[in-house]
Amino acid sequence: MKAIGYTQTGPVDGSGALSLVEVEKPQVGPRDLLVAVKGISVNPVDVKLRAARTPEGGPGILGFDAAGVVVAAGGEVTEYTAGDEVFYAGDVTRTGTNAEFHAVDERIAGRKPASLDFTEAAGLPLTSITAWEMLFDSFRLAEGGGAGRTLLVIGGAGGVGSILIQLAKKLTGLTVIATASRPKTQDWVKKMGADHVIDHRADLAAQVRDIGLAPEYVAALTATGQHWPAIVELIAPRGHVALIDDPEDLDIDPAKPKALTISWEFMFTRPMFGTADIAAQRSLLNRVSAMLDQGVLQSTVTERAAELSAETLTEAHKRQESGRVIGKQVLPGLSA
């Protein structure tokens, strides 16, 4: 099958970077679906892995978000059959979705929203899983259980922030403060439903004080190390900070007087380790799909390529590296 892969780590426009390759179709395990990939998206994890993880045994095929059609199913599959339309975020330990066909465990695949085409649907899974797990697994909120409480989202205009704001408002009742630094990104997070918008390039703690709120929850989605002193200052005692980035040096000692909880959210944990509750990702994706079809949630896609090629994927990686993407980037799949 055709795929877009890389053979060497380094710059996206360097030697051994993204190019069209021929590889074998993936082998399908007992719980796997073989999916004809009709839509993909690009996430920061694609850029990180391309720059740092050396491929072994052939080209490295990146890509995690996908939407497509089931063409075959393993012998133990119970939820899907050939012809079903699915969307999912995949498994960081397996070959990626930048290919004509992809194998995925049925327990982490949801039913594609009928109201979205394949390309747009591919923009939702990874960020939706991350946001959902942050709210309900990390913060341990119950649906409707956020009334009278406040969430600060640092980096509200990115892919995760865009859907996190919506889920927090629609499902928990939290008051949401979101950070954004440009007029365009500030308008975007307001559109997503943020109650208050502040500038992460200015004094976060002072801006939160001016609003008159002390967030019980902080979703640190970007530059956590840079913002850490402000987070510790502004968060309420016994609050909870969940982060998704990789700060080089995070001194947690100042968090002790406030008895803060600090946790990482990593949406690949369930598929990586085959956790007992792995099928929770299928369930939450089905909820998100239904909410999209009902118009409760809105798509977070802002950039859409006309085709998938080594050239268009390279440009998408460059946009990710710029750090200025609002919402999500999507492209048609190689089976589109």
BAMIVEX-462829 format. One record per residue (C-alpha): residue in three letters; x negated, y negated, z. Coordinates in steps of 0.05 Angstrom, whole numbers, padded with zeros to 5 digits, always signed. Each point is the difference from the previous one (the first is absolute). Last residue first. Layout:
AlaXYZ...
***
This chain:
Ala+00199-00182-00001Ser-00045+00060+00012Leu-00062-00043+00012Gly+00039-00039+00052Pro+00027-00070-00012Leu-00035-00054+00042Val+00015-00034+00067Gln-00029-00056+00042Lys+00032-00014+00068Gly+00018-00059+00045Ile-00044-00061-00011Val-00070+00016-00024Arg-00053-00051+00021Gly-00053+00044+00031Ser-00043-00006-00063Glu-00019+00073+00005Gln+00072+00020-00013Arg+00001-00042-00063Lys-00064+00033-00023His+00031+00068+00011Ala+00060-00020-00043Glu-00047-00024-00055Thr-00035+00067+00001Leu+00067+00036-00004Thr+00018-00042-00061Glu-00065+00017-00035Ala-00002+00074+00017Ser+00071+00004-00027Leu+00070-00002+00030Glu+00050-00042-00039Ala+00042-00063+00005Ala-00030-00021+00067Arg+00044-00023+00057Glu-00016-00051+00054Thr+00050-00024+00053Val+00029+00064+00028Thr+00029-00006+00070Ser+00067+00029-00019Gln+00058-00022+00043Leu+00031+00036+00060Val+00074+00001+00019Gly+00020+00002-00074Gln+00035+00067+00009Asp-00048+00034-00049Leu-00060-00028+00039Met+00029+00023+00066Ala+00011+00070-00029Ser-00072+00004-00023Val-00025-00025+00067Arg+00039+00054+00036Asn-00025+00053-00049Leu-00070-00025+00012Leu+00011+00007+00075Ser+00023+00072-00006Arg-00056+00021-00047Gln-00052-00031+00047Ala+00031+00034+00060Ala-00014+00066-00036Ile-00071-00001+00030Asp+00029+00010+00070Ala-00042+00061+00018Thr-00062-00035-00027Gly-00032+00024-00064Phe-00065-00034+00019Met-00011-00043-00062Pro+00074-00003-00016Arg+00020-00030+00068Thr-00062-00045+00006Phe+00006-00033-00068Met+00043-00057+00026Phe-00055-00026+00044Glu+00024-00046+00056Trp-00052-00016+00052Ser+00016-00014+00072Ile-00012-00050+00055Thr+00043-00004+00063Leu-00011-00062+00042Ala-00007+00000+00076Lys-00002-00076+00000Pro-00064-00001+00042Lys-00028+00057-00043Ala+00004-00033-00069Pro-00065-00039+00011Asp-00036+00067+00002Ile+00023+00020-00071Asp-00061-00027-00035Leu+00012+00016-00074Asp-00062+00004-00043Glu+00002+00021-00073Pro+00075-00010-00007Asp+00031+00054-00043Asp+00070-00018-00022Ile+00067+00030+00020Leu+00013-00030+00069Ala+00053+00008+00054Val-00002-00046+00060His+00048+00014+00058Gly+00020-00047+00057Arg-00007+00014+00074Pro-00008-00075+00010Ala+00027-00041-00058Ile-00046-00012-00059Leu-00029-00070-00013Glu-00069+00004+00033Val-00017+00072-00020Ile+00022-00014-00072Ala-00040-00065-00002Pro-00064+00036+00021Trp+00013+00055-00051His+00012-00044-00061Gln-00067+00009-00034Gly-00004+00074+00020Thr+00070+00013-00025Ala-00014-00030-00069Thr+00061+00033-00031Leu+00063+00039+00021Ala+00002-00015+00074Ala+00072+00017+00018Val+00009-00034+00068Tyr+00056+00019+00049Glu+00024-00032+00064Pro-00006-00068-00033Ala-00002-00060+00047Leu+00048-00053-00026Gly+00006-00075+00006Ile-00011-00017-00073Asp-00055-00048+00021Arg-00033+00057+00040Val-00002+00042-00064Gln-00034-00057-00037Ala-00051-00010+00056Ala-00017+00075+00001Leu-00008+00004-00075Asp-00047-00060-00007Ala-00004-00012-00075Arg-00019+00045-00058His+00054+00049+00021Asp+00053-00052-00016Ile+00068+00009+00033Val+00069+00022-00025His+00061+00009+00044Asp+00063+00042-00008Ala-00031+00045-00053Gly+00052+00028-00049Met-00037+00025-00062Lys+00017-00067-00033Lys-00034-00037+00057Val-00060+00045-00011Trp-00001-00020-00074Asp+00007-00075+00012Gln-00060+00003+00047Thr-00039+00039-00053Lys+00012-00054-00053Pro-00014-00057+00048Arg-00066+00032+00019Ser-00022+00025+00068Ala+00048+00054+00022Thr+00013+00028+00069Ala+00066+00031+00021Ile+00041-00011+00064Val+00057+00050+00003Thr+00057+00001+00052Leu+00015+00073+00008Gly+00070+00027-00016Thr-00026+00070-00012Leu+00026+00027-00066Lys+00011-00058-00049Lys-00049-00051+00029Ala-00056+00048+00015Leu+00010+00037-00065Gln-00003-00064-00040Ile-00062-00028+00035Leu-00035+00067-00007Ile+00016+00002-00075Ser-00037-00064-00017Gly-00054+00011+00053Val-00020+00067-00029Gly-00007-00027-00071Gly-00032-00066+00019Ala+00037-00064+00017Gly+00004+00010+00075Gly-00074+00002+00014Ile+00004-00002+00076Val+00071+00023+00019Leu+00021-00025+00069Leu+00059+00038+00029Thr+00047-00030+00052Arg+00051+00029+00048Gly+00071-00023+00017Ala+00030+00056-00042Gly-00053+00051-00019Gly+00038+00064+00017Gly+00048+00001-00059Glu-00034+00062-00027Ala-00045+00024+00056Leu-00070-00028+00008Arg-00058+00046+00014Phe-00051-00055-00017Ser-00045+00051-00034Asp+00052+00051-00023Phe+00062-00043-00015Leu-00028-00067-00023Met-00069+00021-00024Glu+00027+00064-00031Trp+00051-00040-00040Ala-00050-00051-00024Thr-00051+00051-00022Ile+00053+00044-00033Ser+00029-00060-00036Thr-00068-00023-00023Leu-00019+00067-00029Pro+00068+00013-00032Leu+00023-00066-00031Gly-00037-00020-00064Ala+00013+00065-00036Ala+00075-00017-00003Glu-00017-00058-00047Thr-00034+00044-00051Phe+00052+00055+00005Asp+00060-00045-00011Leu+00038-00025+00060Ser+00074+00007+00018Ala-00003+00076+00005Pro-00051-00005+00057Lys-00047+00060-00008Arg+00015+00058+00046Gly-00055+00007+00053Ala-00066+00038-00001Ile-00040+00015+00063Arg+00030+00068+00014Glu-00003+00021-00073Asp-00076+00003+00004Val-00028-00034-00062Ala-00032+00023-00065His-00011-00051-00055Phe+00009-00002-00075Glu-00019-00051-00053Ala-00055-00030+00043Asn-00013-00061+00044Thr+00038+00036+00055Gly-00057+00024+00044Thr-00037+00065+00014Arg+00008+00021+00072Thr-00029-00022+00068Val+00034-00068-00001Asp+00069+00033-00004Gly+00058-00027-00040Ala+00040-00064+00004Tyr+00068+00024-00026Phe+00055-00007-00051Val+00045+00053-00029Glu+00046+00014-00059Asp+00027+00070-00004Gly-00005+00035-00067Ala-00031+00065+00026Thr+00025+00015+00070Tyr-00006-00033+00068Glu+00014+00011+00074Thr-00019+00072+00013Val-00070+00011-00026Glu-00030+00066+00024Gly-00014+00028-00070Gly-00034-00062-00026Ala+00037-00048-00045Ala-00005-00020-00073Val+00016-00061-00044Val+00021-00049+00054Val+00010-00069-00030Gly-00039-00062+00019Ala-00016-00055+00050Ala-00069-00009+00028Asp-00040-00034+00055Phe-00067+00033+00013Gly-00048-00016-00056Leu-00072+00022-00010Ile-00029+00055-00044Gly-00074+00012+00014Pro-00034+00029-00060Gly-00032+00069+00007Gly-00024+00047+00054Glu-00010-00053+00053Pro+00018-00074-00005Thr-00039-00049+00044Arg+00045-00037+00048Ala-00021-00073+00012Ala+00022-00049-00054Arg+00055+00043-00030Leu+00024+00019+00069Lys+00007-00073+00023Val+00033-00023-00064Asp+00052+00056+00001Val+00012-00013+00075Pro+00018-00073-00016Asn+00061+00025-00039Val+00016+00008-00074Ser+00068+00024-00024Ile+00023+00058-00042Gly+00058+00018-00047Lys+00022+00057-00044Val-00042+00057+00029Ala+00024+00068-00023Val+00004+00034+00068Leu-00022+00070+00021Leu+00033+00010+00068Asp-00036+00036+00055Arg+00022+00043+00059Pro-00029+00065-00027Gly-00060-00034-00032Val-00003-00028-00071Gln-00068-00003-00035Pro-00014-00067-00031Lys-00005-00006-00076Glu-00071+00004-00023Val-00037-00064-00019Glu-00009-00044-00061Val-00026-00070+00013Leu+00019-00073-00012Ser-00047-00048+00036Leu-00007-00035+00067Ala-00071-00013+00024Gly-00061+00040-00019Ser-00040-00061-00021Gly+00027-00064+00031Asp+00066-00037-00010Val+00030+00027+00065Pro-00064-00013+00038Gly-00031+00060+00036Thr+00012+00074+00008Gln-00014+00046-00059Thr+00042+00049-00041Tyr+00067-00035-00005Gly+00067+00025-00023Ile+00060-00015-00044Ala+00037+00063-00018Lys+00021+00039-00061Met+00020+00073+00006
***
